[in-house]
Amino acid sequence: MKIQLTVEFLRYVNYFLTMLFALSYACQFVYIPISLFETFKNWVTKKKRAKTPEGPVPFKSYAFLICARNEELVIGNLIDSINHQNYPYKKIKVFVCADHCDDKTAEISKTRGAVVYERYDDKKIGKGYALDFLLKKIREDYPAGFDGYFVFDADNVIDSEYVSEMNKIHCKGHDIITCYRNSKNYGDSWTSAGNALWFLREAQYLNRPRYFLHTSCGVSGTGFMFSRRIAEKMNGYPFHLLTEDIEFTIDNIVNGEKIAYAEKAIIYDEQPIKFVQSWRQRMRWSRGGIQVFVRYGPKLVKGIFHGSFSCYDMTMSVMPAFFLSTAMVLLNILMSIVTAVVGDNILLAFESLGETIVYGYTSLFVIGLITVITEWKNIRSPNYKKLLYTFTFPIFVFTYLPIAVSSLFVSVKWKPIVHTVTTTAEDLANDEHFDTKPS
């Protein structure tokens, strides 16, 4: 009798937490059909739009901001892809912050035409500090400034139409813009595929519908732009938490700014191949998310009560998954131990936890499958790996749970990730470079 009551209690608590989780993420579930409907609408009106020529768009000036730490293997490919943009060359300037480099990062960047500033500061470590240093150097040496500033990581490469597509959205009056984040190495491992699929889903099933609904998108790490007005408003780059990109996003949203999305502006990012690298990276993201919520939580709540849907959306994006998922797992483990001690059937003790795992796996699998199907042609990987890693995607997301719990107790500091994938923009543009069948 006691064991039955314990299992029933656990089941009801799990149902409650699951419902709370669903309510917290209801808007994100709604985003999926909105994005699918927009895709269908675009397909229906494609021929009609093709017959309607676009009006002339002014060419704005842009500075590329690249922070690099010992990136000699990859930074040349990024600068090459920038130099080969389908955009007036004189309207683009590349700036590199060679941050604590002891390799040929600075030399390679200079030979490709970039303006390089070398930085050595053992106390202020991290991308946020490097960006702040770089922006202040540009302001000193280029007082006229630029119309917009792109933020990139050294391991990226970009599509030849990237600047043109970002410029189109910029010219529509948007001051902060994020882009379509693809991957150079989707098929290298289940870990790289998990990260890549997560970002594809974020681009097409979070930021895309947000843009259509005229609410704010979110910046994610790299490939985003802010205008001259935002640069002057920031007076540098004052975001130095472990996840400075999320901090940048939240700070702008609570201050009334909106972030737009350029679907056709494509970048290719390198994802961690080894699980231990991904673990360390996501540990930083988890701890950084907590830092952001502690600092901006009151402002987000205030914005919600003032009717800001963007504040609500970002609050739900940053914290509920962490708290609710962690609470669900810890409660299940605790209650399972109690149930096992009180009763004599340990299988019943794990019944509720098993149900929760099945529900979670199914939901994540469906989300991943929808993303893989709609982005199939954009995923640069053999077809069998696209299918295989759809099944491992929920497992990859599940690993966030121990990472999130660990981030509460383990000291987390920014550490550079070694990038070794030397894929060029030409490789990415050539479909034959990517296998479509298992070797």
C-alpha positions as CSV (number, residue, x, y, z in Angstrom):
1,M,0.0,0.0,0.0
2,K,2.8,2.4,1.0
3,I,4.7,1.8,-2.2
4,Q,1.6,2.2,-4.3
5,L,0.9,5.6,-2.7
6,T,4.5,6.7,-3.2
7,V,4.4,5.8,-6.9
8,E,1.1,7.5,-7.4
9,F,2.3,10.6,-5.7
10,L,5.4,10.6,-7.8
11,R,3.4,10.2,-10.9
12,Y,1.1,13.1,-10.1
13,V,4.1,15.3,-9.3
14,N,5.6,14.4,-12.7
15,Y,2.4,15.2,-14.4
16,F,2.3,18.6,-12.7
17,L,5.9,19.4,-13.6
18,T,5.3,18.2,-17.2
19,M,2.2,20.4,-17.5
20,L,4.2,23.4,-16.0
21,F,7.0,22.7,-18.5
22,A,4.5,22.6,-21.4
23,L,2.8,25.8,-20.3
24,S,6.2,27.6,-20.0
25,Y,7.2,26.5,-23.5
26,A,3.7,26.8,-25.1
27,C,4.8,29.7,-27.3
28,Q,7.8,27.7,-28.6
29,F,5.5,24.8,-29.6
30,V,3.2,27.2,-31.4
31,Y,6.2,28.6,-33.3
32,I,6.6,25.3,-35.1
33,P,3.3,25.4,-37.1
34,I,3.8,29.1,-37.6
35,S,7.1,28.6,-39.3
36,L,5.7,25.6,-41.3
37,F,2.8,27.7,-42.5
38,E,5.1,30.5,-43.6
39,T,7.2,28.0,-45.5
40,F,4.0,26.7,-47.3
41,K,2.9,30.3,-48.0
42,N,6.3,31.1,-49.5
43,W,6.2,28.0,-51.7
44,V,2.7,28.9,-53.0
45,T,3.7,32.5,-53.8
46,K,7.2,31.7,-55.1
47,K,6.4,32.2,-58.8
48,K,4.5,35.4,-58.1
49,R,7.4,36.9,-56.1
50,A,9.9,35.8,-58.7
51,K,8.1,38.1,-61.2
52,T,8.2,41.0,-58.9
53,P,11.7,42.7,-59.0
54,E,13.1,44.0,-55.7
55,G,13.7,47.7,-55.4
56,P,17.3,49.1,-55.2
57,V,18.9,48.7,-51.8
58,P,21.6,51.1,-50.6
59,F,25.0,49.6,-49.8
60,K,25.8,50.4,-46.1
61,S,29.3,50.1,-44.7
62,Y,30.2,47.2,-42.4
63,A,33.0,46.2,-40.0
64,F,33.6,42.6,-39.3
65,L,34.7,42.0,-35.7
66,I,36.6,38.7,-35.2
67,C,38.1,37.7,-31.9
68,A,40.6,34.9,-32.2
69,R,42.9,33.0,-29.9
70,N,45.4,30.8,-31.7
71,E,43.2,30.2,-34.7
72,E,45.8,29.9,-37.4
73,L,44.1,26.8,-38.9
74,V,40.8,28.4,-39.6
75,I,40.8,32.1,-39.6
76,G,42.2,32.4,-43.1
77,N,39.1,30.6,-44.5
78,L,36.8,33.0,-42.7
79,I,38.5,36.1,-44.0
80,D,38.7,34.6,-47.5
81,S,34.9,34.1,-47.4
82,I,34.4,37.7,-46.3
83,N,36.7,39.0,-49.1
84,H,34.7,37.1,-51.7
85,Q,31.3,38.5,-50.8
86,N,28.8,39.5,-53.5
87,Y,29.0,43.1,-52.1
88,P,31.1,46.2,-52.8
89,Y,34.5,45.4,-51.5
90,K,35.1,49.0,-50.3
91,K,32.1,48.8,-48.1
92,I,33.6,46.0,-45.9
93,K,36.5,46.2,-43.5
94,V,37.8,43.2,-41.4
95,F,39.1,43.7,-37.9
96,V,40.8,40.9,-35.9
97,C,41.6,40.9,-32.2
98,A,44.5,38.5,-31.8
99,D,43.8,37.7,-28.2
100,H,46.8,36.1,-26.3
101,C,47.9,34.5,-29.6
102,D,51.3,32.7,-29.8
103,D,50.8,31.3,-33.3
104,K,50.4,32.8,-36.8
105,T,46.8,34.1,-36.3
106,A,47.8,37.7,-36.6
107,E,50.2,37.1,-39.5
108,I,47.7,35.2,-41.5
109,S,45.0,37.8,-40.9
110,K,47.2,40.6,-42.0
111,T,48.2,38.9,-45.2
112,R,44.5,38.6,-46.1
113,G,44.0,42.3,-45.6
114,A,42.6,42.4,-42.1
115,V,43.4,45.1,-39.6
116,V,44.9,43.3,-36.6
117,Y,45.0,44.5,-33.0
118,E,46.9,42.2,-30.6
119,R,45.7,42.0,-27.0
120,Y,47.4,40.6,-23.9
121,D,45.4,40.9,-20.7
122,D,45.6,38.1,-18.1
123,K,42.9,39.6,-15.9
124,K,40.0,40.3,-18.3
125,I,39.6,37.0,-20.1
126,G,36.8,36.2,-22.5
127,K,35.1,37.2,-25.8
128,G,33.2,40.0,-24.3
129,Y,36.4,41.8,-23.1
130,A,38.1,41.1,-26.5
131,L,35.1,42.7,-28.4
132,D,35.2,45.7,-26.0
133,F,38.9,46.1,-26.7
134,L,38.4,45.8,-30.5
135,L,35.5,48.3,-30.7
136,K,37.4,50.9,-28.7
137,K,40.5,50.5,-31.0
138,I,38.3,50.9,-34.1
139,R,36.7,54.0,-32.6
140,E,40.1,55.5,-32.0
141,D,41.5,54.7,-35.5
142,Y,38.3,55.0,-37.5
143,P,36.4,57.9,-36.0
144,A,33.9,58.0,-38.9
145,G,32.7,54.5,-37.8
146,F,30.6,52.1,-39.9
147,D,26.9,51.7,-40.5
148,G,27.0,48.2,-39.0
149,Y,29.2,45.8,-37.1
150,F,29.2,42.0,-37.6
151,V,30.4,39.7,-34.8
152,F,32.1,36.5,-35.8
153,D,34.1,33.6,-34.4
154,A,37.3,32.6,-36.2
155,D,36.1,29.1,-37.1
156,N,33.2,30.4,-39.1
157,V,32.8,30.8,-42.9
158,I,30.0,32.6,-44.6
159,D,27.9,32.3,-47.7
160,S,28.8,34.7,-50.5
161,E,25.4,36.5,-50.2
162,Y,25.7,36.9,-46.4
163,V,26.4,40.6,-46.3
164,S,23.9,41.4,-49.1
165,E,21.1,39.6,-47.2
166,M,21.9,41.2,-43.9
167,N,22.1,44.5,-45.6
168,K,18.5,44.1,-46.9
169,I,17.2,43.5,-43.5
170,H,19.2,46.4,-42.1
171,C,17.8,48.7,-44.7
172,K,14.3,47.8,-43.5
173,G,15.1,49.6,-40.3
174,H,16.4,46.9,-38.1
175,D,19.3,47.7,-35.8
176,I,20.2,44.2,-34.5
177,I,20.0,41.2,-36.8
178,T,20.8,37.5,-36.3
179,C,21.2,35.0,-39.1
180,Y,20.8,31.3,-40.2
181,R,23.4,29.3,-38.4
182,N,24.4,26.2,-40.2
183,S,27.4,23.8,-39.5
184,K,30.6,22.9,-41.3
185,N,30.9,19.5,-39.6
186,Y,27.3,18.2,-38.9
187,G,28.2,14.6,-39.6
188,D,31.5,14.4,-37.7
189,S,29.9,12.9,-34.6
190,W,26.6,12.6,-32.7
191,T,27.9,15.5,-30.6
192,S,28.6,17.9,-33.5
193,A,25.2,16.9,-35.0
194,G,23.4,17.5,-31.7
195,N,24.8,21.0,-31.4
196,A,24.2,21.8,-35.1
197,L,20.6,20.5,-35.1
198,W,20.0,22.6,-31.9
199,F,21.1,25.8,-33.7
200,L,19.2,25.0,-36.9
201,R,16.1,24.5,-34.8
202,E,16.8,27.8,-33.0
203,A,17.1,29.6,-36.3
204,Q,14.1,28.2,-38.2
205,Y,11.7,27.4,-35.4
206,L,12.4,30.1,-32.9
207,N,13.9,33.2,-34.6
208,R,12.1,32.8,-37.9
209,P,8.5,32.7,-36.4
210,R,9.5,35.5,-34.0
211,Y,10.5,37.7,-36.9
212,F,7.2,37.0,-38.7
213,L,5.3,37.8,-35.5
214,H,7.2,41.1,-35.1
215,T,8.6,40.1,-31.7
216,S,12.2,39.9,-30.8
217,C,14.6,37.2,-31.9
218,G,17.6,36.1,-29.9
219,V,21.3,36.4,-30.7
220,S,23.3,33.2,-30.5
221,G,27.1,33.5,-30.3
222,T,28.2,34.4,-33.7
223,G,27.1,35.9,-37.1
224,F,25.0,38.7,-35.7
225,M,25.0,42.4,-36.5
226,F,24.3,45.7,-34.6
227,S,24.0,49.1,-36.1
228,R,26.0,52.3,-35.6
229,R,23.2,53.5,-33.2
230,I,23.5,50.4,-31.0
231,A,27.3,50.7,-31.1
232,E,27.2,54.3,-29.9
233,K,24.6,53.4,-27.3
234,M,26.8,50.6,-25.9
235,N,30.0,52.7,-26.0
236,G,32.1,49.6,-26.4
237,Y,30.9,46.1,-25.5
238,P,29.9,46.0,-21.8
239,F,28.9,42.3,-21.7
240,H,31.3,40.1,-19.8
241,L,29.3,37.2,-18.3
242,L,30.1,33.7,-19.4
243,T,27.4,33.9,-22.1
244,E,27.9,37.4,-23.3
245,D,25.7,36.8,-26.4
246,I,22.7,36.0,-24.2
247,E,23.5,39.0,-22.0
248,F,23.7,41.2,-25.1
249,T,20.2,39.8,-26.2
250,I,18.5,40.3,-22.8
251,D,20.0,43.7,-22.2
252,N,18.8,45.1,-25.5
253,I,15.3,43.5,-25.1
254,V,14.7,44.9,-21.6
255,N,15.7,48.3,-23.0
256,G,13.2,48.2,-25.8
257,E,15.2,47.0,-28.7
258,K,14.1,44.2,-31.1
259,I,16.3,41.7,-32.8
260,A,15.5,40.7,-36.4
261,Y,16.2,37.6,-38.4
262,A,17.8,37.3,-41.9
263,E,16.9,33.8,-43.0
264,K,18.9,33.9,-46.2
265,A,22.1,35.2,-44.5
266,I,23.9,31.9,-43.9
267,I,27.0,31.2,-41.8
268,Y,28.7,27.9,-41.2
269,D,30.0,27.2,-37.7
270,E,32.3,24.5,-36.4
271,Q,30.7,22.3,-33.6
272,P,32.6,20.4,-31.0
273,I,33.3,16.8,-32.2
274,K,34.2,15.2,-28.8
275,F,31.6,15.0,-26.1
276,V,34.0,16.3,-23.5
277,Q,34.4,19.5,-25.5
278,S,30.7,19.9,-25.8
279,W,30.2,19.2,-22.1
280,R,32.7,22.0,-21.2
281,Q,31.1,24.4,-23.6
282,R,27.5,23.7,-22.5
283,M,28.6,23.9,-18.8
284,R,29.7,27.4,-19.5
285,W,26.4,28.1,-21.3
286,S,24.4,26.7,-18.3
287,R,26.3,28.7,-15.7
288,G,26.1,31.8,-18.0
289,G,22.3,31.4,-18.3
290,I,22.1,31.5,-14.5
291,Q,24.3,34.6,-14.3
292,V,22.1,36.4,-16.9
293,F,18.9,35.5,-15.1
294,V,20.3,36.6,-11.7
295,R,21.3,40.0,-13.3
296,Y,18.3,40.6,-15.5
297,G,15.5,38.6,-13.9
298,P,13.9,41.5,-12.2
299,K,14.0,43.6,-15.4
300,L,12.5,40.8,-17.4
301,V,9.7,40.3,-14.9
302,K,9.0,44.1,-14.9
303,G,8.9,44.0,-18.7
304,I,6.4,41.1,-18.6
305,F,4.1,43.1,-16.3
306,H,4.4,46.0,-18.7
307,G,3.1,43.9,-21.6
308,S,6.4,42.9,-23.3
309,F,5.9,39.5,-24.9
310,S,9.6,39.5,-25.9
311,C,10.5,39.7,-22.2
312,Y,8.2,36.8,-21.5
313,D,9.6,34.8,-24.4
314,M,13.2,35.3,-23.4
315,T,12.5,34.5,-19.7
316,M,11.0,31.2,-20.8
317,S,13.9,30.5,-23.1
318,V,16.6,31.1,-20.5
319,M,15.4,29.5,-17.3
320,P,12.3,27.1,-17.1
321,A,14.1,24.2,-18.9
322,F,16.9,24.4,-16.4
323,F,14.8,24.6,-13.2
324,L,12.0,22.3,-14.2
325,S,14.1,19.6,-15.8
326,T,16.5,19.6,-12.9
327,A,13.7,19.5,-10.4
328,M,12.0,16.6,-12.3
329,V,15.1,14.5,-12.4
330,L,16.2,15.1,-8.8
331,L,12.7,14.5,-7.5
332,N,12.4,11.3,-9.5
333,I,15.7,10.0,-8.2
334,L,14.9,10.9,-4.6
335,M,11.4,9.4,-4.7
336,S,12.7,6.3,-6.5
337,I,15.2,5.8,-3.6
338,V,12.5,6.3,-1.1
339,T,10.2,3.9,-2.9
340,A,12.9,1.3,-3.2
341,V,13.5,1.5,0.5
342,V,9.8,1.4,1.5
343,G,8.7,-1.3,-0.9
344,D,10.1,-4.6,-2.3
345,N,9.8,-4.1,-6.0
346,I,12.5,-1.8,-7.4
347,L,11.0,-1.9,-10.9
348,L,8.0,0.1,-9.7
349,A,10.3,2.6,-8.3
350,F,11.6,3.6,-11.8
351,E,8.2,3.3,-13.6
352,S,7.4,7.0,-13.3
353,L,10.9,8.1,-14.3
354,G,10.7,5.8,-17.3
355,E,7.5,7.4,-18.4
356,T,9.0,10.9,-18.1
357,I,12.0,9.9,-20.2
358,V,9.8,8.3,-22.9
359,Y,7.6,11.4,-23.1
360,G,10.7,13.7,-23.3
361,Y,12.5,11.6,-25.9
362,T,9.4,11.5,-28.1
363,S,8.9,15.2,-28.0
364,L,12.5,16.0,-28.7
365,F,12.7,13.4,-31.5
366,V,9.7,15.0,-33.2
367,I,11.2,18.5,-32.9
368,G,14.5,17.2,-34.3
369,L,12.8,15.2,-37.1
370,I,10.8,18.2,-38.3
371,T,14.0,20.3,-38.4
372,V,15.9,17.7,-40.3
373,I,13.1,17.2,-42.8
374,T,12.7,20.9,-43.6
375,E,16.4,21.7,-43.5
376,W,17.4,18.5,-45.3
377,K,19.0,20.2,-48.3
378,N,21.0,22.6,-46.1
379,I,22.5,20.0,-43.8
380,R,26.0,19.2,-45.1
381,S,26.2,15.5,-44.2
382,P,25.6,12.0,-45.7
383,N,22.0,11.2,-45.7
384,Y,22.3,8.2,-43.4
385,K,23.9,10.4,-40.8
386,K,21.1,12.9,-41.0
387,L,18.7,10.1,-40.1
388,L,21.0,8.4,-37.6
389,Y,21.7,11.6,-35.6
390,T,18.0,12.5,-35.5
391,F,17.6,9.5,-33.1
392,T,20.6,10.6,-31.0
393,F,19.4,14.2,-30.8
394,P,17.1,13.7,-27.8
395,I,20.0,11.9,-26.0
396,F,22.2,14.8,-26.7
397,V,19.6,17.2,-25.2
398,F,19.1,14.9,-22.2
399,T,22.8,15.4,-21.3
400,Y,22.0,19.0,-20.5
401,L,20.5,17.7,-17.3
402,P,23.7,16.6,-15.6
403,I,25.5,19.5,-17.1
404,A,23.0,22.0,-15.6
405,V,23.2,20.4,-12.2
406,S,27.0,20.3,-12.3
407,S,27.1,24.0,-13.3
408,L,25.6,24.8,-9.9
409,F,28.5,23.4,-8.0
410,V,31.5,23.4,-10.3
411,S,33.6,26.5,-10.9
412,V,33.1,27.4,-14.6
413,K,35.5,29.6,-16.5
414,W,35.9,30.6,-20.2
415,K,38.3,28.3,-22.0
416,P,39.1,28.4,-25.7
417,I,38.1,25.4,-27.9
418,V,40.6,24.3,-30.5
419,H,39.2,24.5,-34.0
420,T,40.5,22.1,-36.7
421,V,37.8,21.9,-39.4
422,T,39.4,23.7,-42.3
423,T,36.4,23.6,-44.7
424,T,36.3,26.6,-47.0
425,A,33.5,28.6,-48.4
426,E,34.2,27.0,-51.8
427,D,33.9,23.5,-50.3
428,L,30.5,24.4,-48.9
429,A,29.3,25.9,-52.2
430,N,30.2,22.7,-54.0
431,D,27.6,20.0,-53.3
432,E,29.9,17.3,-54.7
433,H,32.3,17.9,-51.7
434,F,29.6,16.3,-49.5
435,D,29.0,12.6,-49.6
436,T,25.3,11.7,-50.0
437,K,25.8,7.9,-49.4
438,P,27.6,5.9,-46.8
439,S,31.2,5.2,-47.9
